[in-house]
């Protein structure tokens, strides 16, 4: 067992979410499924209790804890992309499977987990600072899914 693992609370769909992430992102897989050894307040013996998985190399645990808690934007996965094709692929995988679009490269999957699909060109522009960062930031603020070409134009001024 790892010393530190991100735990994501799901109502009852941790396995479905983990399998979706494993199919969508590289360096992702479902590694273990634990089932409840007996009945409990929100489930029965044999129900999936926890799912161990990785998302882009990050170890996670999905807990089927019931409806008491929901995902919020206070936690998100940030996926750095190389180009518009990769940005589009992840964006459409997440939003096209029951998720929702948001602003500035953010979206939510159908389980309410937030994702930042962030092209490296935007990360680099913001890290550059000064006027280049300001132009890229202002362009980003007008976008849902990030438009790589528009960020590149903004960087150049």
C-alpha positions in Angstrom: 0.0 0.0 0.0 1.2 3.5 -0.9 1.9 6.0 1.8 -0.3 8.6 0.1 -3.3 8.0 -2.2 -6.0 10.4 -3.4 -9.4 9.2 -2.2 -12.4 10.1 -4.3 -15.9 9.7 -2.8 -18.6 8.2 -5.1 -22.2 7.4 -4.4 -22.0 3.9 -5.9 -20.1 4.2 -9.2 -16.4 4.1 -8.2 -15.7 1.1 -10.4 -17.4 2.6 -13.5 -15.5 5.9 -13.0 -12.2 4.1 -12.5 -12.7 2.0 -15.7 -13.6 5.2 -17.6 -10.4 6.9 -16.4 -8.3 3.9 -17.3 -9.7 3.8 -20.8 -9.4 7.5 -21.3 -5.9 8.5 -20.0 -2.5 7.0 -20.5 -0.7 5.6 -17.5 -4.1 4.7 -16.0 -5.4 1.4 -14.8 -7.7 -0.3 -12.3 -5.5 -2.2 -9.9 -7.8 -3.7 -7.3 -11.4 -3.9 -6.3 -12.5 -4.6 -2.7 -16.0 -5.9 -1.9 -17.9 -5.4 1.3 -17.5 -8.5 3.5 -21.0 -8.0 5.0 -24.1 -5.9 4.7 -23.7 -2.2 5.8 -26.0 0.8 6.1 -25.9 1.7 2.4 -25.1 -1.6 0.8 -24.9 -5.4 0.8 -22.2 -8.0 1.2 -20.4 -8.3 -2.1 -21.0 -4.7 -3.3 -18.0 -2.9 -4.5 -16.7 -0.9 -1.6 -13.4 0.5 -2.9 -11.5 0.6 -6.2 -7.8 1.2 -6.4 -6.7 2.8 -9.7 -4.3 5.3 -11.2 -5.1 8.3 -13.4 -2.2 9.5 -15.5 0.2 7.8 -13.0 -1.5 9.3 -9.9 -2.6 6.6 -7.4 -6.3 6.9 -6.4 -8.9 5.1 -4.3 -12.5 5.3 -5.3 -14.8 4.9 -2.3 -18.5 4.0 -2.8 -19.6 5.9 0.3 -23.1 6.7 -0.6 -24.9 10.0 -1.5 -23.8 12.0 1.6 -21.0 13.9 -0.2 -20.6 15.3 -3.7 -17.6 16.2 -5.8 -16.7 20.0 -6.0 -14.3 22.1 -7.9 -12.2 22.3 -4.8 -10.5 19.2 -6.1 -9.6 18.7 -9.8 -7.2 16.7 -12.0 -5.1 18.9 -14.3 -4.1 17.1 -17.5 -1.4 18.8 -19.5 -1.9 18.3 -23.2 0.6 18.7 -26.1 -1.7 20.1 -28.8 -5.2 20.8 -29.9 -5.8 17.2 -30.9 -5.0 15.8 -27.5 -6.9 18.7 -25.8 -10.0 17.9 -27.9 -9.7 14.2 -27.3 -9.8 14.5 -23.5 -12.3 17.3 -23.5 -14.8 15.3 -25.6 -14.2 12.1 -23.7 -15.1 13.8 -20.4 -18.0 16.1 -21.6 -19.3 13.7 -24.3 -19.9 10.9 -21.7 -22.4 12.8 -19.6 -20.1 15.5 -18.3 -20.4 19.3 -18.4 -18.3 22.0 -20.0 -17.2 24.9 -17.9 -14.8 27.9 -18.4 -11.0 28.3 -18.8 -10.3 24.7 -19.7 -12.4 23.2 -16.9 -15.0 20.5 -17.3 -16.7 17.9 -15.1 -17.2 14.2 -15.8 -20.5 12.5 -15.2 -19.6 11.7 -11.6 -18.9 15.4 -10.9 -15.1 15.1 -10.8 -13.5 18.3 -12.1 -10.8 18.3 -14.8 -8.6 21.0 -16.1 -7.6 20.1 -19.7 -4.6 22.5 -20.1 -2.4 22.7 -23.2 1.2 23.2 -22.4 1.3 26.3 -24.5 -1.0 28.0 -22.0 1.1 26.8 -19.0 4.3 28.1 -20.7 2.7 31.4 -21.6 1.5 32.0 -18.0 5.0 31.0 -16.7 6.6 33.5 -19.0 5.0 36.4 -17.1 4.7 39.9 -18.2 2.6 41.0 -21.2 2.8 37.5 -22.8 1.2 36.0 -19.7 -1.4 38.8 -19.5 -2.5 38.3 -23.1 -2.7 34.5 -22.8 -4.6 34.8 -19.6 -7.1 37.3 -21.0 -7.6 35.0 -24.1 -8.1 32.0 -21.8 -10.7 33.8 -19.8 -13.0 34.0 -22.9 -12.8 30.2 -23.5 -14.5 27.0 -22.5 -12.2 24.4 -24.0 -8.8 26.0 -24.6 -8.1 26.9 -28.2 -4.4 26.3 -28.7 -4.1 28.5 -31.8 -5.8 31.4 -30.1 -3.4 31.1 -27.1 -0.4 31.1 -29.5 -1.7 34.2 -31.2 -2.2 35.9 -27.9 1.3 35.0 -26.8 2.8 36.7 -29.8 0.6 39.8 -29.3 
